[in-house]
Structure formats: structure tokens, C-alpha cells
């Protein structure tokens, strides 16, 4: 599957309209105990910002991306200690493989679970969320694990809901924990299409694509949609 080419724009550009593809039947939600074994990756704390990054305002991570998927409930897979989850709409839920991260989220008043605990929770209902977000996770998984993660969690997003897939560009790729492989626009598109998602847009954030060579906060973003 990976290795397909992607001709989509690599910089921020106006959103394309919702796709007009034929409806697809939603996959059944997985039963408790079947969460992907490597569904999330624990990332190190963000260091003090220096260089070009210090010129960017401090704010909730991926705030502008969250606006692109609307104001509804978000299921964040790989929520860490909840910095992004804290900026999501009320009723949003985080999932992380690390019980310490989950505990920290709960100390902050957020709703978070380990993967298997989420599947056993009342929140694990097909179509219960308006959007799915996973940031800085997919590059730490192999192809089979990425496909398993998306198969497991996309069914919890309502038809027509949004899916945000975010991965590091070159500087972030070098600075973070050892990734499995560089996950750029072509791979993100291939993973999204394999999961049955319609790709609405891909873009570089917060700066155009060349900045990713130097700025670790520059990321690849894919905005997908669960077919109606």
C-alpha cells in the first residue's frame, strides 16, 4: 500500500469541498480487548523553544487544525498528557497506551483511557464522536499497526465526521523518539485511503513545506472525512 504518489499541495491552501464518493458501509466497532498493541507512542516533553520556533506564539497544540474539523467531540488517539485534548470540545476523549499519561490527563479533569479500557468504556460506541485526531503517532508504527489503528478507531466517528492525521517533517523526525519511518504526504494519503477515508486536503503547518527541514514544529497534516 505505501509508496503511492501524492500530487496534493504541500502548503496551506483553501479547503476542497466534501467528496462526492459513494457511501461506504461503516466497519463494525471492535470488541473490548482488541485494541492495537502499539496504538500510541509516548513522546518526550517539548523542550524550551529556540531558534525560529521561539517566534511562534505559545498555544494549545494544533488549535487551528481542531477548528478545521468543527466544534464537536474529538477522539484523540495518542493523547499523551492532554495538552491538545484540553483544547477540544467538551465530551472529547483521549486514548494513550501509557497509564501515567492517562492518569495525568485525569488529574487535569480530562477524560482519558488506555486502549483496552476505552474499548470497555461507555464512550466506545460506533459514531459517538465527530472527529478523530492522531498526532505524532503514525510515524512510530509499522504499516500493519497503522492500518490496525485506523480500523479500530475510525468506526467511532460519525459518517461525515473528520479525521486529522498529523506527522513530523524532517526536523521533528530527527529530534523525536526513533521513528519507524518518515511518514509524508504520500504515505498519509495511502493510509487514509486504505482506511476508507476520503481525503479532503493535505498541507504543511504552521509554515510552508521547506520550513520542515529546520523547524521541528512543522508538520504534515491530512484532513480526511468518514464517508456519509
N, C-alpha and C positions, 0 to 999 in steps of 0.2 A: 504493500500500500504506500508507504513513504517513498519519496523520490519523484512524485508528480511535480510538474512545473506549475507555477502560480504567476499569472500575469496581472494580478490585482495591484493597485497603487500601494507604494510603500511609505507614503506620508499621509498626514491628515488631509482628508478631502471630504466633500459632502456625502452624507449617507445615501446609499442606494435605497430604493423603495423595497417593501417586503416582497419576497419572491413569490412568483405565481405558480410554484410547483404543485403537483397533485398531492392531496393529503396522504399521509402515511399513517398506518396503524401504530399506536404507541406500544413499545415493548412493555411487558408486564414488569412491575417493580420486583426487585429481588427479595427473597425471604430473608429473615434475620439470620445472621451468621455467614452471609455470602459476600461481605464487603471485600473489595480488592485488598490483598495483603500488603500492598505498597501504595495505598491510595493517596498518601500525602508525604511531603518531605519537610523535615524541620530545618528552617533556615536560621542563620545566626542573626543576632541583633544588628540593626542598622548602625554602623559606626558614625561618629561625628562627621558631618559633611564637609568636604573640602573641594578645592578646585572649582570647576563650573557648577557643581551641584549646590554650592553654598549660595548661588544667585537665585535658586528656585525657592519659592515660599514653602515653609513647612505646613503640611496639611494632611488630612486623612488620606492614606494611600488610595489611589485610583478613584478619587471622588468624581472626576469628570466621566470616567468610564461607567460608574454606577448610574449617573444621570442618563446615559445613553440607553440603559435597559429599563428605565422607568422608576417609579416610586414604590413598586410592590416588594413583596417578601423575597429575600435572596437566600439561596442555599450556597454557602461558601465552603468549598472543599479545599482543605489546606489552610484553615483559618489562623493557625499559629496562636498568638496570644490575643488576637482580636482587634488589632489596630484598624483593619479595613471593616471588619464586621461591625464595629462600633459606629461606623458611618452609614450602615444600611438601615433600611426602613424597619420600624417595629415589627416583630414577628419573624425576623430573619434568624437563621440558624447556621452555626458553624460546625464543621466536622474536621477533626485532626487526629492523626494516629498517636500523638504524644499526650498521655494523660495529664502531664504537667501543664501543657499549653491549654488543654481543656479546663483544668482547674483554674488557671489564671483568667480565662475568659469568664468563668462563672463568678470569680471574685469581683469582676468588673460589672456584674449584672447582666452579662450576655448569656444567650442560650447556645450551648455547645456540647458536643458529644464526641467520643471516639467513634470509629466507623461502625463497629458492631452494635454499640449502644444506640447509635442513631437509628439503625435498622429495626431495633426493638422498641423505638420510641413512638409516641402518638404523632410525631411530625412526619414520619415516613409513610406518607400517603401519596399515591400517584396524582400528579398535577397539583400538589399542595403549594408549590412555590411559583413565583412569577419569573424568576431568573436563577441561573446557575453561574457562579463565579469560581474560577480556579486560577490563581496567580502564582507564578514561580514554583510550579509543581510538575508540570508535564515533562520538563527537560530532565527531571530526575528519575523518570520511569522509562522502561523499555516499551517497544511498540505494543506488546501484548498487554502490559499493565495500563497503558493509556487507554487502549480500547476497552479494557475491563472497567476502568474508572468511569468512562463516559456511558457505557452500557448500564452501569449500576445506578448512576445519579441523574442522567437526563430524564428518565421517566417521572421523576418527582417534579418536573417543571411542566406547567400547563401548556397545552397546544397554543402556539403563537408567542410563547414566552421567549426571553432572550437567554443566550449563553455567551459568557465572556471567557475567552481563553487568553492568558497573558504569560509570556515567557521573556527571558532576558535576552538582550542583544550582546554584542561581543564583550564590552567592558564588564557588564554584570555577569556574563557567562564565566569570565576568567576569575572574578572576585568571589563568587559564591561557592557553596559546597560542590565537590566534584560532581558534575552532571553526567548523565548517561550520554547525551549528545546534544549538539546545537539544534534548537527547535525554532526554525524560522517560519516565514510565511508559507512556503510550500508544504512543510510538514503540518503546520496548524490546519491548513485547508484540507489536507488529506485526512487528518484525524477527524475533523468536523464532518466531512462528507461521509466518512466511514460510519460515523455515529448516526447518520440520517439527518444531520442538520443542514439547513440552507444557510450559506454564507452571505451575509448582508454587506460586510465591509471588513477590510484589513487595513491597518495603519500603524505608523510609528508614533510613540508617545513618550515624553512630552515634546520632544523635538524631532525634526526630520531624521530620516534613517541614517545619514552619515554620522550624526552625533553619537550613535550607539558604539562607535569604535572607542570613544573616550569617556562617555557618561554612563555610569553603571545603572542609573535610574531609567535610562531609555529602554523601552520595552516594545516587543511585538504585541499587537492586540488584534484578536479576531473577534468580531461580533457576529454571532450566529443566531439562528431562530429555529425553535422547535416547530415543525410543520403543523398547520391547523388541521 
